[in-house]
Amino acid sequence: MSTQKRPAEPVPDPARIHDAVLALLWLTAVTERRAHFKETWACKGHDWEALGRLHEKGFISNPVGKAKRVYFTEEGLERSKALFEKLFCTPPATDGQPTPS
């Protein structure tokens, strides 16, 4: 019998998952201009627990209900964009040099 230990399984980090969901909400964000204000929303086709946590943190409207969208708070919209750029974008090339892969 082998006494080799199995490698430990990675443990999901809820905070990182919530950041990724908030960043992905930016990907599908739509801004509508109304008479005196604008509002930005995204489809809520993500994990319910993550959406609930983002609502608790004050980044989005309450995801519970029949509406197929959630609305960003001002703070949530800024954080969503910043996380999207951090997690999914490459920095722009400088001095005409290509960005390393």
C-alpha positions in Angstrom: 0.0 0.0 0.0 1.2 3.4 -0.9 1.5 6.0 1.9 1.6 9.0 -0.5 -0.5 11.9 0.6 -2.8 13.5 -1.9 -2.2 17.1 -2.6 -4.6 19.4 -0.8 -7.6 20.6 -2.7 -7.8 24.3 -3.4 -10.4 26.1 -1.3 -12.5 28.7 -3.0 -12.2 32.2 -1.6 -15.7 33.8 -1.4 -14.3 37.3 -1.4 -12.4 36.6 -4.7 -15.5 35.0 -6.2 -17.6 38.1 -5.3 -14.9 40.4 -6.8 -15.0 38.3 -10.0 -18.8 38.4 -10.2 -18.8 42.2 -9.6 -16.2 42.5 -12.4 -18.3 40.4 -14.8 -21.4 42.5 -14.0 -19.4 45.4 -15.5 -19.0 43.4 -18.7 -22.7 43.4 -19.2 -23.5 46.8 -17.7 -25.9 49.1 -19.5 -26.3 52.8 -18.7 -29.6 54.5 -19.4 -30.0 58.2 -19.2 -33.3 59.5 -17.8 -34.6 63.1 -17.6 -32.4 64.2 -14.7 -30.2 61.2 -13.9 -28.7 58.1 -15.3 -28.7 54.5 -14.0 -26.5 51.6 -14.8 -27.8 48.0 -14.5 -26.6 44.5 -15.5 -28.4 41.2 -16.0 -28.4 39.1 -12.8 -27.4 35.7 -14.3 -24.8 35.0 -11.7 -24.5 33.0 -8.5 -27.3 34.1 -6.1 -25.1 33.9 -3.0 -22.5 36.2 -4.6 -25.2 38.6 -5.8 -26.7 38.7 -2.3 -23.3 39.4 -0.8 -22.7 42.2 -3.3 -26.1 43.7 -2.3 -25.1 43.4 1.4 -21.9 45.3 0.7 -23.9 48.1 -1.0 -22.6 47.6 -4.5 -25.9 46.6 -6.2 -29.6 46.7 -5.7 -31.4 43.8 -4.1 -31.3 40.8 -6.5 -34.3 39.2 -5.0 -37.5 39.6 -7.1 -38.8 39.1 -10.6 -36.6 41.7 -12.3 -33.9 40.2 -14.5 -31.5 43.0 -13.6 -29.7 44.6 -10.7 -28.8 48.3 -10.5 -25.3 49.5 -9.5 -24.8 51.9 -6.7 -22.3 54.6 -7.4 -19.6 52.9 -5.4 -20.5 49.5 -6.9 -20.2 50.9 -10.4 -16.7 52.3 -9.7 -15.5 49.1 -8.0 -17.0 46.9 -10.7 -15.1 48.8 -13.5 -11.8 48.8 -11.4 -12.1 45.1 -10.8 -12.9 44.4 -14.4 -9.8 46.3 -15.5 -7.6 44.6 -12.9 -8.8 41.0 -13.5 -9.5 41.0 -17.2 -7.5 43.7 -19.0 -4.0 44.1 -20.1 -2.3 47.5 -19.5 -1.9 49.7 -22.6 1.4 49.4 -24.5 3.9 52.2 -23.9 6.5 53.7 -26.2 5.2 51.6 -29.1 6.4 48.4 -27.4 4.0 45.4 -27.3 2.6 44.4 -24.0 4.2 41.2 -22.7 1.9 38.2 -22.6 
